[in-house]
Amino acid sequence: MTTRRRLLVMVAFAAAGWLQQATATEYPLPPADSRLIGENVTTVVADNKRPLEDIAARYKVGLLGILEANPGTDPWLPEAGSELIIPQQMLLPDTRREGIVVNLAELRLYYYPPGENKVIVYPIGIGQQGAITPSMVTTISQKIPNPTWTPTPNIRKRYAEKGVRLPGVIPAGPDNPTGLYAMRLAYGKGHYLIHGTNADFGIGMRVSSGCIRLRPDDIATLFSNVPQGTRVQVINQPVKYAIEPDGKRYIEVHQPLSRSEQDDPQTKVIPISPALKRFIHSKQSDGQVISEALSRRSGMPVLVNAGDVALRAEAITR
């Protein structure tokens, strides 16, 4: 069974109450000509028989993100005493630093508070196969505390195919899948929300019906700080790259979103834009290291300066 299928099994059968909640991570906003933020850290798996999601929640990262960084790790029961990389270093998405930016491929939401020199990063859950969260530029049209949930006809049909009959409306409260807070997006008919959850799993995974899902503490914080009318941009950038002011060149590669069960996100072809092609073939870039990064898909920035072996060794040990 593939890692992603095992994770879907976890979603289907996991019980609530596993995890301690965690809030998002704040980073100082780098200058306009820089996109590298944060530092990776490591942790040792405790002998407490708890799932990997417990570690992901504690360190404020998504589950697939920690699996990208540590391939082969058992999501149900990571090996006690093993060392894990916590992917807290990243490149900012190549887009406007305004409002909310969601990068679907990396399962992260970036919030740029107006007038503040910082960016706040939240792990998220997004639409599953057959209910893909679309790319868009829109705004927050409505903020809804204690939301009810009215499943769309498509959602009701999809659940019915699995033998689950959804009620017309699920009232607000602890059994509501949208949690305690929701922010409606103006896109389309307003069916897409940024919302919480009543489950302690699924963040950093493709588990929703197309909405953007956050951990309860995270949505509470975001809800209280984001005003109605805030710009929201949803993008899909599995590959991010940057040339930093000191000349260091980085590439960050995530598994692309699969469209069907036949897609293997570890081998699925990643489209290469003309700008990325120029970056790859530049004399300042090490093509072999980039090729390895595109194959490995670790979800972490990789230093790719041509000839800078010492710099790459330093980056690996940090």
C-alpha positions as CSV (number, residue, x, y, z in Angstrom):
1,M,0.0,0.0,0.0
2,T,1.4,3.4,-0.9
3,T,2.0,6.1,1.7
4,R,-0.8,8.2,0.5
5,R,-3.3,5.3,0.5
6,R,-2.2,4.5,4.0
7,L,-2.9,8.1,5.0
8,L,-6.4,7.9,3.6
9,V,-6.9,4.8,5.7
10,M,-5.8,6.8,8.7
11,V,-8.3,9.5,7.9
12,A,-11.1,6.9,7.6
13,F,-10.4,5.1,10.9
14,A,-8.4,7.5,13.1
15,A,-10.1,8.5,16.4
16,A,-10.3,12.0,17.6
17,G,-8.3,13.1,20.7
18,W,-4.9,11.9,19.5
19,L,-3.1,15.2,19.2
20,Q,-2.1,18.2,21.0
21,Q,-3.0,21.3,19.0
22,A,-0.4,23.9,17.8
23,T,-0.5,27.3,16.3
24,A,1.2,28.5,13.2
25,T,4.8,29.6,12.8
26,E,5.7,33.3,12.4
27,Y,8.8,34.3,10.3
28,P,10.4,37.7,9.9
29,L,9.6,38.8,6.4
30,P,12.8,38.9,4.3
31,P,13.6,41.7,1.9
32,A,11.8,41.9,-1.4
33,D,14.8,40.3,-3.2
34,S,14.9,37.4,-0.8
35,R,12.5,34.4,-0.4
36,L,14.3,32.0,2.0
37,I,12.8,31.8,5.5
38,G,13.3,29.6,8.6
39,E,15.6,26.8,9.5
40,N,15.0,23.0,9.5
41,V,15.3,21.3,12.9
42,T,15.5,17.6,13.9
43,T,13.8,15.6,16.6
44,V,14.0,12.1,18.0
45,V,10.9,10.0,18.0
46,A,9.8,9.2,21.6
47,D,8.9,5.7,22.6
48,N,5.3,6.7,23.3
49,K,3.5,4.6,20.6
50,R,1.9,7.8,19.1
51,P,1.4,8.4,15.3
52,L,3.5,10.7,13.2
53,E,0.7,13.2,13.2
54,D,1.4,13.9,16.9
55,I,4.9,15.1,15.9
56,A,3.6,17.1,12.9
57,A,1.1,18.9,15.1
58,R,3.7,19.6,17.8
59,Y,6.0,21.2,15.3
60,K,3.3,23.0,13.4
61,V,3.8,21.3,10.1
62,G,1.7,19.2,7.8
63,L,1.7,15.4,7.7
64,L,2.7,14.9,4.1
65,G,5.3,17.6,4.5
66,I,7.1,15.6,7.2
67,L,6.8,12.5,5.1
68,E,8.3,14.2,2.1
69,A,11.2,15.2,4.3
70,N,11.5,11.7,5.9
71,P,10.5,9.1,3.2
72,G,9.8,5.6,4.5
73,T,8.7,6.8,7.9
74,D,5.7,4.8,9.2
75,P,2.8,7.3,9.6
76,W,1.1,5.1,12.1
77,L,4.0,4.2,14.3
78,P,7.3,5.9,13.6
79,E,10.3,4.0,14.9
80,A,11.2,5.1,18.5
81,G,14.7,6.6,18.7
82,S,14.8,7.5,15.0
83,E,15.7,11.0,14.0
84,L,13.3,13.1,11.9
85,I,13.9,16.3,9.9
86,I,11.2,18.9,10.7
87,P,10.8,21.0,7.5
88,Q,10.5,24.5,8.8
89,Q,12.7,26.2,6.2
90,M,11.1,27.2,2.9
91,L,11.0,29.6,0.0
92,L,8.2,32.1,-0.1
93,P,5.9,31.4,-3.1
94,D,6.7,33.5,-6.2
95,T,3.7,35.8,-6.0
96,R,2.5,39.0,-4.3
97,R,3.2,39.2,-0.6
98,E,-0.3,40.4,0.3
99,G,-3.2,38.9,2.3
100,I,-3.5,35.1,2.1
101,V,-1.5,33.0,-0.3
102,V,-2.3,29.3,-0.5
103,N,0.2,27.0,-2.3
104,L,-1.8,23.8,-2.9
105,A,1.3,21.7,-3.9
106,E,3.0,22.3,-0.5
107,L,-0.2,22.3,1.5
108,R,0.7,25.6,3.2
109,L,-1.1,28.9,3.8
110,Y,0.9,32.1,4.0
111,Y,-0.6,35.1,5.7
112,Y,1.0,38.5,5.3
113,P,-0.5,40.8,8.0
114,P,-0.9,44.3,6.6
115,G,1.7,46.8,8.0
116,E,3.7,44.1,9.8
117,N,7.1,42.8,8.7
118,K,6.3,39.1,9.1
119,V,4.7,36.2,7.4
120,I,2.7,33.5,9.3
121,V,2.7,30.0,7.8
122,Y,-0.1,27.5,8.5
123,P,-0.2,23.8,7.4
124,I,-3.5,23.0,5.7
125,G,-5.7,20.3,4.3
126,I,-7.0,20.7,0.8
127,G,-9.4,19.0,-1.7
128,Q,-9.0,15.3,-2.3
129,Q,-9.0,13.6,-5.7
130,G,-12.3,14.4,-7.4
131,A,-12.8,17.5,-5.3
132,I,-9.7,19.5,-6.2
133,T,-9.3,22.9,-4.6
134,P,-9.1,25.3,-7.6
135,S,-6.5,28.0,-8.2
136,M,-8.0,31.4,-7.9
137,V,-7.6,35.1,-6.9
138,T,-10.5,36.2,-4.7
139,T,-11.3,37.8,-1.4
140,I,-12.8,36.8,2.0
141,S,-16.5,37.6,1.4
142,Q,-17.8,36.5,4.8
143,K,-16.6,35.5,8.3
144,I,-18.8,33.0,10.0
145,P,-18.3,32.0,13.7
146,N,-20.0,28.8,14.7
147,P,-20.8,27.8,11.1
148,T,-23.4,25.3,9.9
149,W,-22.5,23.1,7.0
150,T,-24.7,22.7,4.0
151,P,-23.2,19.9,1.8
152,T,-23.3,20.7,-1.9
153,P,-25.1,18.3,-4.3
154,N,-21.7,17.0,-5.5
155,I,-20.6,16.4,-1.9
156,R,-23.8,14.6,-1.1
157,K,-23.4,12.5,-4.2
158,R,-19.8,11.6,-3.4
159,Y,-20.7,10.5,0.1
160,A,-23.8,8.6,-1.2
161,E,-21.5,6.5,-3.4
162,K,-19.7,5.5,-0.2
163,G,-22.9,4.5,1.4
164,V,-23.1,7.7,3.6
165,R,-26.3,9.8,3.5
166,L,-25.6,13.3,4.6
167,P,-28.3,15.5,6.1
168,G,-29.3,18.6,4.3
169,V,-27.7,20.8,7.0
170,I,-25.3,20.0,9.8
171,P,-25.8,22.4,12.6
172,A,-23.1,24.3,14.4
173,G,-21.3,22.6,17.2
174,P,-18.8,19.9,18.0
175,D,-20.0,17.5,15.3
176,N,-19.7,20.1,12.5
177,P,-16.9,19.2,10.1
178,T,-16.1,22.9,9.4
179,G,-15.2,23.5,13.1
180,L,-15.9,26.6,15.0
181,Y,-14.8,29.2,12.4
182,A,-15.2,29.6,8.7
183,M,-14.3,32.3,6.1
184,R,-16.2,32.2,2.8
185,L,-14.3,32.9,-0.4
186,A,-16.0,35.1,-3.0
187,Y,-14.9,32.7,-5.8
188,G,-17.7,31.1,-7.9
189,K,-20.9,30.5,-5.9
190,G,-19.2,30.9,-2.6
191,H,-18.9,27.2,-1.9
192,Y,-15.3,27.3,-0.9
193,L,-14.3,28.1,2.7
194,I,-11.2,28.4,4.8
195,H,-12.4,26.7,7.9
196,G,-11.5,24.6,10.9
197,T,-12.2,20.9,11.7
198,N,-13.8,18.7,14.3
199,A,-11.1,16.1,13.8
200,D,-7.6,15.9,15.1
201,F,-6.1,14.6,11.8
202,G,-6.0,15.5,8.1
203,I,-3.9,18.6,8.2
204,G,-1.2,18.6,5.6
205,M,-3.2,16.1,3.6
206,R,-5.7,16.0,0.7
207,V,-8.9,15.1,2.6
208,S,-11.4,17.9,2.2
209,S,-14.3,18.3,-0.3
210,G,-12.4,21.3,-1.9
211,C,-12.2,23.7,1.0
212,I,-9.1,24.7,2.9
213,R,-8.9,23.2,6.3
214,L,-6.8,24.3,9.3
215,R,-6.3,23.0,12.8
216,P,-8.7,24.4,15.4
217,D,-6.2,26.8,17.1
218,D,-4.9,28.0,13.7
219,I,-8.3,28.9,12.3
220,A,-9.2,30.6,15.5
221,T,-6.1,32.8,15.3
222,L,-6.5,33.4,11.5
223,F,-10.2,34.2,11.9
224,S,-9.5,36.8,14.6
225,N,-6.8,38.6,12.5
226,V,-8.0,38.5,8.9
227,P,-10.5,41.2,8.0
228,Q,-13.3,40.6,5.5
229,G,-12.2,41.7,2.1
230,T,-8.7,40.3,2.5
231,R,-7.1,39.2,-0.8
232,V,-6.8,35.5,-1.2
233,Q,-4.6,33.9,-3.9
234,V,-4.6,30.1,-4.4
235,I,-1.7,28.8,-6.5
236,N,-0.2,25.4,-7.4
237,Q,3.6,25.7,-7.4
238,P,5.2,22.2,-6.8
239,V,8.6,23.8,-7.6
240,K,9.9,27.0,-6.1
241,Y,13.3,28.5,-6.7
242,A,15.2,31.6,-5.8
243,I,18.5,33.5,-6.2
244,E,19.2,35.1,-2.8
245,P,21.0,38.4,-2.4
246,D,24.2,36.6,-1.4
247,G,24.2,34.7,-4.7
248,K,23.0,31.4,-3.2
249,R,20.6,29.5,-5.5
250,Y,17.9,27.3,-4.0
251,I,15.2,25.0,-5.4
252,E,12.4,23.5,-3.4
253,V,10.4,20.6,-4.9
254,H,7.2,19.1,-3.6
255,Q,5.2,16.2,-4.9
256,P,2.8,17.4,-7.5
257,L,-0.9,17.0,-6.9
258,S,-2.2,13.7,-8.3
259,R,-5.4,13.7,-10.4
260,S,-6.2,10.0,-10.2
261,E,-5.3,6.8,-8.3
262,Q,-3.0,5.9,-11.2
263,D,-0.8,9.0,-10.5
264,D,2.3,8.4,-8.4
265,P,3.2,11.8,-7.0
266,Q,6.8,10.7,-6.5
267,T,7.2,10.0,-10.3
268,K,4.5,12.2,-11.9
269,V,6.0,14.6,-14.4
270,I,6.4,18.2,-13.1
271,P,5.9,20.9,-15.7
272,I,9.0,23.0,-16.2
273,S,8.3,26.7,-17.0
274,P,10.6,28.7,-19.3
275,A,11.9,30.7,-16.3
276,L,12.6,27.5,-14.3
277,K,14.3,26.0,-17.4
278,R,16.6,29.1,-17.5
279,F,17.4,28.7,-13.8
280,I,18.2,25.0,-14.3
281,H,20.5,25.5,-17.3
282,S,22.3,28.6,-15.9
283,K,26.1,28.3,-15.5
284,Q,25.6,29.3,-11.9
285,S,23.4,26.2,-11.2
286,D,24.5,22.7,-10.7
287,G,22.3,20.7,-13.1
288,Q,23.0,17.4,-11.5
289,V,22.0,18.6,-8.0
290,I,18.8,20.1,-9.4
291,S,18.0,16.8,-11.2
292,E,18.4,15.0,-8.0
293,A,16.2,17.5,-6.2
294,L,13.5,17.2,-8.8
295,S,13.6,13.4,-8.4
296,R,13.8,13.4,-4.6
297,R,11.0,15.9,-4.0
298,S,11.9,16.5,-0.3
299,G,9.8,19.6,0.1
300,M,12.8,21.5,1.5
301,P,15.1,24.1,-0.1
302,V,18.2,22.6,-1.7
303,L,21.3,24.7,-2.4
304,V,22.2,24.3,-6.0
305,N,25.1,26.7,-6.8
306,A,27.5,25.2,-9.4
307,G,30.8,24.2,-7.8
308,D,29.8,25.2,-4.2
309,V,30.2,21.7,-2.7
310,A,31.3,23.3,0.7
311,L,28.2,25.5,0.8
312,R,25.9,22.5,0.1
313,A,27.6,20.5,2.8
314,E,27.1,23.4,5.2
315,A,23.4,23.6,4.2
316,I,22.9,19.9,4.8
317,T,24.3,20.0,8.3
318,R,22.3,23.1,9.4
